[in-house]
Amino acid sequence: MEKIWLKNYQAGVAHEIDIDEFQSVVEVFERSVNKFRDRPAMACMDKMLSYGELDTLSANFASYLQNTLQLTKGARVAIMMPNLLQYPVAVFGILRAGCTVVNVNPLYTPRELEHQLKDAGAETIVILENFAGVLEDVIARTPVKNVVVAAIGDLLGFPKSLIVNFVVRKIKKMVPPWQLPAHTRFNDALALGSKQPLRKVALGHDDIAFLQYTGGTTGVAKGAMLLHKNIVANMLQAGEWVKPAVREGQEIIITALPLYHIFSLTANLMVFTELGALNVLITNPRDIPGFIKELKKYKVTAMTGVNTLFNALLNHPEFKTVDFSTWRLALGGGMAVQKAVADKWKQVTGTPLIEAYGLTETSPAACINPLDLKEYNGTIGVPVPSTEIELRDNDGKPVARGEAGELCIRGPQVMKGYWNRPDETAKVLDSQGFLATGDIAVITDDGFVKLVDRKKDMILVSGFNVYPNEIEDVVAMHPGVLEVACVGVPDDKSGEVVKVFVVRKDMGLSEKDIIEYCKTNLTGYKVPKAVEFRNELPKTNVGKILRRALRA
């Protein structure tokens, strides 16, 4: 199969990026804070930080790491907190100090946290006090020596910070007891840093910006080494793509996906900061009524999310009362966008829901649909600039045009490899620099990439391949269905059969209703043989449905 390159799918999109335009993420950030100094950069809980304030605070935090903690270039610093103003301050501060950011999911159990801190060799962690008890359980078995503890209200200003922290600790009792003898409070760290100058650190393309942990295409959580080159490349690639739809210094983007997740980290924090946008940080996107109240406070122009988040908003009656007149861009990624959700999103908001595709290992953007797409097309779009793809069979050979194969990606955004795991790296990165994604795709007649499914999620029914995405798409279109997930279960006659797990919108919906609906929309061997109703489906903290948990 010929390599698929970005063609003129979208007017004004460059075919190639100039990776040498910037040497590091810090260089891009410092240009932005100087260029947009007086513009609002971050908002959370009605408090705004300007680009100038973000510059000062992140420099103070960087100085604290350099001067007080004496961290040297390349030291790994973990961050464990949800979307708060402290997050961008810490991320950019760590990078400006020449260190490497290790993003940690704040919902991790002690076992998961211990694994990641040990694996990364992180000697420093910035943690929200709500999760300090989890760290207390494991800290003695990790390399951590320096602990910076933040509270939710830290950067909200007087008197709001005191009120918020009192309510969180005493009224809502959201901070379990903890004891970490040697720790520094976040605001104290900023104060200490402000007393000494920040020393500029020489950073280049080959320095590691992030150790971004992922289950990856195989097994245990591993740290993808994302170099400054990888993140800069993806900022430029995505920036070229969105350029026709955005206005520098004027956008307001909703950041509901957690910043520790690669999609939100690069798309929202990096790309939109480079554009001089205001990032509105949503601390708890699962509180849909509270989320909708936030949406009503701003003249929103853009939002990123996953299918389950868009679906949850659409199924709340208040969402229809939001003013969508300023909305220009809605980008879905992290999991497949379903047709039923995309169609309803367009109907309610007037803005198409554009599907994008990427992986932690690709920083993440690899393919995006044209932003002027009018209707859902069921594809992940085409490769972003300076990216090539191949579809390969099980033997690693390119497949013929029109056939399904494993999607393999090459470009400047592809990770260096997995931290301290050369064997795992060799499984996914070949000698030509192509990353095997574990996703099965086809190329449509008009050159778009259509994901069929995850290689490991494919169901084999009597020798026929069944892809869960297709089944889920069909079931999701039934008006009585709120959410659906599809897995294969063992069967004596056919090897495997299709089973669906459904969260009902209509409590009168029966197993027979779903099976009959599928019979009119799917060929026989694809029709579910079993339907199980659930009150909710297991999800990652980002909202991606966990099929493996359902299989188990």
C-alpha positions as CSV (number, residue, x, y, z in Angstrom):
1,M,0.0,0.0,0.0
2,E,1.3,3.5,-0.8
3,K,2.1,5.7,2.2
4,I,-0.8,8.1,2.9
5,W,0.4,11.7,3.1
6,L,-1.6,14.8,4.0
7,K,-2.9,16.2,0.7
8,N,-5.0,19.4,0.2
9,Y,-7.8,18.1,2.4
10,Q,-8.1,21.5,4.0
11,A,-7.3,24.8,2.4
12,G,-4.5,26.7,4.2
13,V,-3.0,23.7,6.0
14,A,0.7,23.4,5.5
15,H,2.0,20.0,4.2
16,E,5.1,20.2,6.4
17,I,6.0,21.8,9.7
18,D,9.4,23.3,10.5
19,I,10.5,21.5,13.6
20,D,13.5,23.8,14.0
21,E,11.2,26.8,14.6
22,F,11.5,26.1,18.4
23,Q,14.0,24.1,20.4
24,S,11.8,23.4,23.4
25,V,8.3,23.7,24.8
26,V,9.8,26.4,27.2
27,E,10.7,28.6,24.2
28,V,7.1,28.4,22.9
29,F,5.7,29.2,26.3
30,E,8.0,32.1,27.0
31,R,7.1,33.6,23.6
32,S,3.4,33.4,24.4
33,V,3.6,34.9,27.9
34,N,5.5,37.9,26.5
35,K,3.2,38.3,23.5
36,F,-0.1,38.0,25.4
37,R,1.1,39.4,28.7
38,D,-2.1,41.2,29.7
39,R,-4.6,38.7,28.3
40,P,-6.3,36.1,30.5
41,A,-4.6,32.7,30.3
42,M,-6.3,30.4,32.8
43,A,-9.6,30.5,34.7
44,C,-10.8,28.2,37.4
45,M,-13.6,28.8,40.1
46,D,-14.1,32.3,38.8
47,K,-10.4,33.3,39.4
48,M,-8.3,34.3,36.3
49,L,-4.6,34.4,35.8
50,S,-3.2,36.5,33.0
51,Y,-0.3,35.4,30.8
52,G,1.9,37.7,32.8
53,E,0.9,36.2,36.1
54,L,1.3,32.7,34.7
55,D,4.9,33.7,33.7
56,T,5.7,35.1,37.1
57,L,4.2,32.1,39.1
58,S,5.8,29.4,36.9
59,A,9.1,31.2,37.1
60,N,8.8,31.3,40.9
61,F,8.0,27.6,41.0
62,A,11.0,26.8,38.7
63,S,13.3,28.9,40.9
64,Y,12.1,27.0,44.0
65,L,12.9,23.7,42.2
66,Q,16.3,25.0,41.2
67,N,17.4,26.9,44.2
68,T,15.7,25.4,47.2
69,L,15.4,21.8,46.2
70,Q,18.6,22.0,44.0
71,L,17.1,19.9,41.2
72,T,19.3,19.5,38.2
73,K,18.4,19.2,34.5
74,G,16.4,16.1,33.7
75,A,15.2,15.4,37.3
76,R,11.7,13.8,37.2
77,V,9.0,15.8,39.1
78,A,5.6,14.2,39.5
79,I,2.3,16.1,39.6
80,M,-0.8,14.5,41.1
81,M,-3.9,16.9,41.0
82,P,-7.0,17.6,39.0
83,N,-7.5,20.7,36.8
84,L,-6.7,23.6,39.0
85,L,-4.7,26.8,38.5
86,Q,-1.8,25.2,40.3
87,Y,-1.5,22.6,37.4
88,P,-0.2,24.9,34.6
89,V,1.9,26.8,37.1
90,A,3.6,23.5,38.1
91,V,3.9,22.1,34.6
92,F,5.5,25.2,33.1
93,G,7.6,25.7,36.2
94,I,9.0,22.1,36.1
95,L,9.8,22.5,32.4
96,R,11.4,25.9,32.9
97,A,13.6,24.5,35.6
98,G,14.9,22.0,33.0
99,C,13.2,19.1,34.7
100,T,10.9,16.3,33.3
101,V,7.1,16.3,34.2
102,V,5.7,13.0,35.3
103,N,1.9,13.3,35.2
104,V,0.0,11.1,37.7
105,N,-3.7,10.3,37.7
106,P,-5.0,11.6,41.1
107,L,-7.4,8.7,41.4
108,Y,-4.5,6.2,41.5
109,T,-4.6,3.6,44.3
110,P,-1.5,3.3,46.5
111,R,-0.2,0.3,44.4
112,E,-0.5,2.3,41.1
113,L,1.1,5.4,42.6
114,E,4.0,3.4,44.1
115,H,4.7,1.7,40.7
116,Q,4.7,4.9,38.8
117,L,7.0,6.9,41.2
118,K,9.4,4.0,41.4
119,D,9.4,3.4,37.7
120,A,10.0,7.0,36.9
121,G,12.6,7.5,39.6
122,A,10.7,10.7,40.7
123,E,12.4,12.3,43.8
124,T,9.9,15.2,43.9
125,I,6.1,15.3,43.8
126,V,3.5,18.1,43.7
127,I,0.3,16.7,45.2
128,L,-3.1,18.0,46.1
129,E,-3.7,17.5,49.9
130,N,-6.9,15.5,49.0
131,F,-4.6,12.7,47.8
132,A,-1.8,13.1,50.3
133,G,-3.0,10.1,52.3
134,V,-2.4,7.8,49.3
135,L,1.2,9.1,49.1
136,E,1.7,8.6,52.8
137,D,0.9,4.9,52.4
138,V,3.7,4.4,49.9
139,I,6.3,7.1,50.2
140,A,8.7,5.1,52.2
141,R,9.0,2.6,49.3
142,T,9.6,5.2,46.6
143,P,12.5,7.5,45.7
144,V,10.5,10.6,46.7
145,K,12.4,13.0,48.9
146,N,10.7,16.3,48.3
147,V,6.9,16.8,48.7
148,V,5.0,20.0,47.7
149,V,1.4,19.9,49.0
150,A,-1.2,22.1,47.3
151,A,-4.8,22.9,48.5
152,I,-7.7,23.5,46.2
153,G,-8.0,27.2,47.1
154,D,-4.3,28.1,47.0
155,L,-4.4,30.5,44.0
156,L,-7.9,31.9,44.4
157,G,-6.9,35.0,46.3
158,F,-7.9,36.4,49.7
159,P,-10.5,35.7,51.2
160,K,-11.8,33.2,48.7
161,S,-8.9,30.8,49.1
162,L,-9.5,30.6,52.9
163,I,-13.2,30.0,52.4
164,V,-12.8,27.3,49.7
165,N,-10.1,25.5,51.7
166,F,-12.3,25.6,54.9
167,V,-15.3,24.2,53.0
168,V,-13.3,21.5,51.3
169,R,-11.6,20.4,54.5
170,K,-14.2,20.9,57.2
171,I,-17.7,21.0,55.6
172,K,-17.3,18.6,52.7
173,K,-14.6,16.6,54.4
174,M,-12.9,15.9,51.1
175,V,-9.4,15.8,52.6
176,P,-8.7,12.5,54.5
177,P,-6.2,12.7,57.4
178,W,-2.6,12.6,56.3
179,Q,0.9,13.0,57.7
180,L,3.9,13.7,55.6
181,P,6.6,15.1,58.0
182,A,8.9,16.8,55.5
183,H,6.7,18.8,53.0
184,T,6.3,22.3,51.7
185,R,3.0,24.1,51.0
186,F,2.6,25.1,47.4
187,N,2.2,28.8,48.2
188,D,5.3,28.7,50.4
189,A,7.3,27.1,47.6
190,L,6.2,30.0,45.3
191,A,7.3,32.5,48.0
192,L,10.7,30.9,48.4
193,G,11.2,30.8,44.7
194,S,10.4,34.5,44.3
195,K,13.4,35.4,46.4
196,Q,16.0,34.0,44.0
197,P,16.4,34.4,40.3
198,L,15.5,31.6,37.8
199,R,18.5,30.4,35.9
200,K,17.8,29.7,32.2
201,V,18.5,26.0,31.3
202,A,19.6,25.1,27.8
203,L,17.0,22.7,26.4
204,G,17.0,21.0,23.0
205,H,14.9,18.7,20.9
206,D,16.3,15.6,22.5
207,D,15.6,16.5,26.2
208,I,12.7,14.7,27.8
209,A,9.8,17.0,28.5
210,F,7.2,14.4,29.8
211,L,7.2,10.9,31.0
212,Q,3.6,10.2,30.1
213,Y,2.4,6.9,31.6
214,T,0.1,4.6,29.5
215,G,-1.0,1.0,29.3
216,G,0.2,1.6,25.8
217,T,-0.4,-1.1,23.2
218,T,0.7,-3.8,25.6
219,G,0.3,-4.6,29.3
220,V,1.7,-2.8,32.4
221,A,1.8,1.1,32.7
222,K,4.9,2.4,31.0
223,G,6.4,5.9,30.7
224,A,6.4,7.1,27.1
225,M,9.4,9.4,26.7
226,L,8.0,12.5,25.0
227,L,10.9,14.8,24.0
228,H,10.7,18.5,23.7
229,K,10.9,17.8,19.9
230,N,7.8,15.6,20.1
231,I,5.6,18.1,21.9
232,V,6.8,21.1,19.9
233,A,6.1,19.1,16.7
234,N,2.6,18.2,17.8
235,M,1.9,21.8,18.8
236,L,3.0,23.0,15.4
237,Q,1.1,20.1,13.6
238,A,-2.2,20.7,15.5
239,G,-1.6,24.5,15.3
240,E,-1.4,24.3,11.5
241,W,-4.6,22.3,11.5
242,V,-6.7,24.6,13.7
243,K,-5.3,27.8,12.2
244,P,-8.1,28.4,9.7
245,A,-10.7,28.1,12.5
246,V,-9.1,30.1,15.3
247,R,-8.2,33.7,16.0
248,E,-5.0,34.4,17.9
249,G,-5.6,35.9,21.3
250,Q,-9.4,35.6,21.1
251,E,-10.3,32.0,21.8
252,I,-11.9,30.6,25.0
253,I,-11.5,26.9,25.3
254,I,-13.2,24.6,27.8
255,T,-10.7,22.3,29.5
256,A,-12.8,19.5,31.1
257,L,-10.6,16.5,30.3
258,P,-7.8,16.2,33.0
259,L,-4.6,18.0,32.1
260,Y,-2.6,14.9,33.2
261,H,-4.1,13.2,30.1
262,I,-2.1,13.7,26.9
263,F,-5.1,14.9,24.8
264,S,-5.9,17.8,27.2
265,L,-2.2,18.4,28.0
266,T,-1.2,19.0,24.4
267,A,-4.4,20.2,22.7
268,N,-5.7,22.6,25.4
269,L,-2.7,23.5,27.5
270,M,0.0,23.6,24.9
271,V,-1.7,24.5,21.6
272,F,-4.2,27.0,22.9
273,T,-1.6,28.6,25.2
274,E,0.6,29.1,22.2
275,L,-2.4,30.8,20.5
276,G,-3.0,33.1,23.4
277,A,-6.4,31.6,24.3
278,L,-8.1,31.5,27.7
279,N,-8.2,28.0,29.2
280,V,-11.3,27.5,31.4
281,L,-10.3,24.7,33.8
282,I,-13.1,22.4,34.9
283,T,-12.1,20.7,38.1
284,N,-14.9,18.1,38.3
285,P,-16.5,17.4,34.8
286,R,-18.5,14.6,36.3
287,D,-20.6,17.2,38.1
288,I,-22.7,17.9,34.9
289,P,-25.0,20.6,36.4
290,G,-21.9,22.5,37.8
291,F,-20.1,22.0,34.5
292,I,-23.1,23.6,32.6
293,K,-23.1,26.6,35.0
294,E,-19.4,27.2,34.1
295,L,-20.2,27.0,30.4
296,K,-22.8,29.7,30.8
297,K,-20.2,32.1,32.4
298,Y,-18.0,32.4,29.3
299,K,-18.3,33.2,25.6
300,V,-16.9,29.8,24.8
301,T,-15.4,29.2,21.3
302,A,-13.9,25.7,21.6
303,M,-14.1,22.5,23.6
304,T,-12.3,19.2,23.6
305,G,-13.8,16.0,25.1
306,V,-14.5,12.3,24.8
307,N,-17.7,10.7,23.5
308,T,-19.0,9.9,26.9
309,L,-18.6,13.5,28.1
310,F,-20.4,15.0,25.1
311,N,-23.1,12.4,25.6
312,A,-23.5,13.2,29.3
313,L,-23.9,16.9,28.5
314,L,-26.4,16.2,25.7
315,N,-28.5,14.1,28.1
316,H,-28.8,16.9,30.7
317,P,-31.9,19.1,30.1
318,E,-30.0,22.3,31.1
319,F,-27.4,21.9,28.4
320,K,-29.9,23.1,25.7
321,T,-30.1,26.4,27.6
322,V,-26.4,27.3,27.0
323,D,-25.8,30.1,24.5
324,F,-23.9,28.4,21.6
325,S,-23.7,31.5,19.4
326,T,-19.9,31.9,19.9
327,W,-18.9,28.2,19.6
328,R,-16.6,27.5,16.7
329,L,-14.9,24.2,17.4
330,A,-15.7,20.9,19.2
331,L,-13.0,18.2,19.0
332,G,-13.6,14.6,20.1
333,G,-10.8,12.1,20.8
334,G,-9.6,9.6,23.3
335,M,-12.2,7.0,22.1
336,A,-14.5,6.7,19.1
337,V,-17.1,9.4,18.5
338,Q,-20.4,7.7,17.9
339,K,-22.7,8.9,15.1
340,A,-25.7,9.2,17.4
341,V,-23.7,11.6,19.7
342,A,-22.2,13.6,16.8
343,D,-25.5,14.0,15.1
344,K,-27.2,15.2,18.3
345,W,-24.3,17.5,19.2
346,K,-24.6,19.2,15.8
347,Q,-28.4,19.5,16.2
348,V,-28.2,21.0,19.7
349,T,-25.1,23.3,19.4
350,G,-25.0,24.0,15.7
351,T,-21.3,23.1,15.7
352,P,-20.0,19.8,14.2
353,L,-18.3,17.4,16.5
354,I,-14.9,16.8,14.8
355,E,-13.2,13.5,15.5
356,A,-9.4,13.4,16.0
357,Y,-7.1,10.5,16.7
358,G,-3.9,10.0,18.6
359,L,-2.0,8.1,21.3
360,T,0.1,8.9,24.2
361,E,3.0,7.6,22.1
362,T,2.3,10.2,19.4
363,S,2.0,13.3,21.7
364,P,-1.0,12.7,20.8
365,A,-2.3,14.0,17.5
366,A,-1.8,11.8,14.4
367,C,-5.0,12.2,12.4
368,I,-7.7,14.9,12.5
369,N,-10.8,15.5,10.3
370,P,-11.0,18.8,8.3
371,L,-12.5,21.5,10.6
372,D,-14.9,22.5,7.8
373,L,-16.5,19.1,7.9
374,K,-20.3,19.7,7.9
375,E,-21.5,16.2,8.9
376,Y,-20.1,13.2,10.8
377,N,-18.2,10.9,8.4
378,G,-17.3,8.0,10.7
379,T,-13.5,8.5,10.1
380,I,-10.6,9.9,12.2
381,G,-9.7,12.2,9.3
382,V,-6.3,12.3,7.6
383,P,-2.7,12.5,8.9
384,V,-1.6,15.9,10.4
385,P,1.3,17.7,8.6
386,S,4.6,15.8,8.4
387,T,3.0,12.5,9.3
388,E,2.8,9.4,7.3
389,I,0.9,6.2,7.9
390,E,0.9,2.6,6.7
391,L,-1.6,-0.2,7.3
392,R,0.1,-3.5,7.9
393,D,-1.0,-7.2,8.2
394,N,0.0,-9.5,11.1
395,D,3.4,-10.2,9.4
396,G,4.2,-6.5,9.2
397,K,3.6,-6.3,5.5
398,P,1.6,-3.4,3.9
399,V,-1.9,-4.3,3.0
400,A,-3.6,-3.6,-0.3
401,R,-5.7,-0.4,-0.7
402,G,-9.2,-0.9,0.8
403,E,-8.1,-3.8,3.1
404,A,-8.0,-3.5,6.9
405,G,-4.6,-3.5,8.6
406,E,-2.8,-2.3,11.8
407,L,-2.3,1.5,11.7
408,C,1.4,2.4,11.8
409,I,2.5,6.0,12.2
410,R,5.8,7.8,11.6
411,G,6.4,11.5,12.3
412,P,8.3,13.9,14.5
413,Q,5.6,13.6,17.2
414,V,6.3,9.8,17.8
415,M,7.9,9.1,21.2
416,K,11.5,8.2,21.7
417,G,10.4,5.0,23.4
418,Y,9.3,3.7,26.8
419,W,11.3,4.7,29.8
420,N,13.8,2.0,30.8
421,R,11.9,-0.6,28.7
422,P,13.8,-1.4,25.5
423,D,12.0,-4.7,25.1
424,E,8.6,-3.0,25.2
425,T,9.8,-0.2,22.9
426,A,11.0,-2.8,20.3
427,K,7.5,-4.3,20.2
428,V,5.9,-1.1,18.9
429,L,8.7,0.9,17.2
430,D,10.4,-0.6,14.1
431,S,13.8,0.3,12.6
432,Q,12.1,2.7,10.1
433,G,10.6,4.7,12.9
434,F,7.0,3.5,12.5
435,L,4.9,3.1,15.6
436,A,2.5,0.1,15.6
437,T,-0.7,1.5,17.3
438,G,-2.6,-1.7,17.9
439,D,-5.6,-0.2,16.1
440,I,-7.1,-1.7,12.9
441,A,-8.0,0.8,10.2
442,V,-8.9,1.0,6.5
443,I,-8.4,3.9,4.0
444,T,-11.7,5.0,2.5
445,D,-12.0,5.7,-1.3
446,D,-11.6,9.5,-0.6
447,G,-8.4,8.9,1.4
448,F,-9.7,9.2,4.9
449,V,-8.6,6.9,7.7
450,K,-11.4,4.9,9.2
451,L,-10.7,3.0,12.5
452,V,-12.3,-0.4,12.6
453,D,-11.3,-1.2,16.2
454,R,-8.6,-2.1,18.7
455,K,-6.7,-5.2,17.5
456,K,-7.1,-6.8,20.9
457,D,-10.8,-6.0,21.2
458,M,-11.8,-7.7,17.9
459,I,-14.3,-10.5,18.3
460,L,-14.0,-13.7,16.2
461,V,-17.4,-15.2,15.5
462,S,-17.2,-18.5,13.5
463,G,-14.1,-17.1,11.7
464,F,-15.7,-13.7,10.9
465,N,-14.1,-10.5,12.4
466,V,-16.6,-8.5,14.4
467,Y,-15.5,-5.0,15.5
468,P,-17.1,-3.7,18.8
469,N,-17.1,-0.1,17.6
470,E,-19.6,-1.0,14.8
471,I,-21.9,-2.8,17.2
472,E,-21.7,0.1,19.7
473,D,-22.5,2.6,17.0
474,V,-25.7,0.8,16.0
475,V,-26.9,0.1,19.5
476,A,-26.2,3.8,20.6
477,M,-28.6,4.9,17.8
478,H,-31.5,3.2,19.6
479,P,-33.5,6.1,21.3
480,G,-33.8,4.1,24.5
481,V,-30.0,3.7,25.0
482,L,-27.9,6.0,27.0
483,E,-24.5,4.2,26.8
484,V,-23.3,0.9,25.4
485,A,-20.2,-1.3,25.4
486,C,-19.6,-4.4,23.4
487,V,-17.3,-7.4,24.1
488,G,-16.8,-10.9,22.9
489,V,-17.6,-13.8,25.2
490,P,-16.6,-17.5,24.7
491,D,-19.0,-19.8,22.9
492,D,-18.8,-23.6,22.3
493,K,-20.2,-23.4,18.8
494,S,-18.8,-20.3,17.3
495,G,-15.7,-19.6,19.4
496,E,-17.0,-16.2,20.5
497,V,-20.4,-14.4,20.4
498,V,-21.2,-10.7,20.8
499,K,-22.4,-9.4,24.1
500,V,-23.5,-5.8,24.8
501,F,-23.7,-4.0,28.1
502,V,-26.3,-1.2,28.1
503,V,-27.2,1.7,30.3
504,R,-30.9,2.5,29.6
505,K,-32.4,5.9,29.0
506,D,-35.8,4.2,28.7
507,M,-36.3,1.8,31.6
508,G,-38.9,-0.1,29.6
509,L,-36.2,-1.2,27.1
510,S,-35.8,-5.0,27.0
511,E,-33.1,-7.4,25.8
512,K,-35.5,-8.4,23.0
513,D,-35.9,-4.8,21.8
514,I,-32.2,-4.4,21.4
515,I,-31.7,-7.7,19.6
516,E,-34.5,-7.0,17.2
517,Y,-33.1,-3.5,16.5
518,C,-29.7,-5.0,15.8
519,K,-31.2,-7.6,13.5
520,T,-32.5,-4.8,11.2
521,N,-29.2,-3.0,11.2
522,L,-26.5,-5.8,11.3
523,T,-25.7,-9.0,9.5
524,G,-26.6,-12.2,11.5
525,Y,-23.2,-13.1,13.0
526,K,-22.8,-9.5,14.4
527,V,-26.1,-9.5,16.2
528,P,-25.6,-9.6,20.0
529,K,-26.5,-13.0,21.6
530,A,-26.6,-11.5,25.1
531,V,-27.6,-8.1,26.5
532,E,-26.8,-7.1,30.1
533,F,-28.3,-3.9,31.6
534,R,-26.1,-1.9,34.0
535,N,-26.7,1.3,36.0
536,E,-23.3,2.5,34.8
537,L,-20.4,1.3,32.7
538,P,-16.8,1.2,34.1
539,K,-14.7,4.1,32.8
540,T,-11.2,5.5,33.0
541,N,-11.0,8.9,34.7
542,V,-11.0,10.5,31.3
543,G,-14.4,8.8,30.5
544,K,-13.2,6.1,28.2
545,I,-15.3,2.9,28.6
546,L,-13.2,0.0,29.9
547,R,-14.1,-3.0,27.8
548,R,-11.5,-5.1,29.5
549,A,-13.2,-4.6,32.9
550,L,-16.5,-5.8,31.3
551,R,-14.8,-8.9,29.8
552,A,-13.3,-9.7,33.2
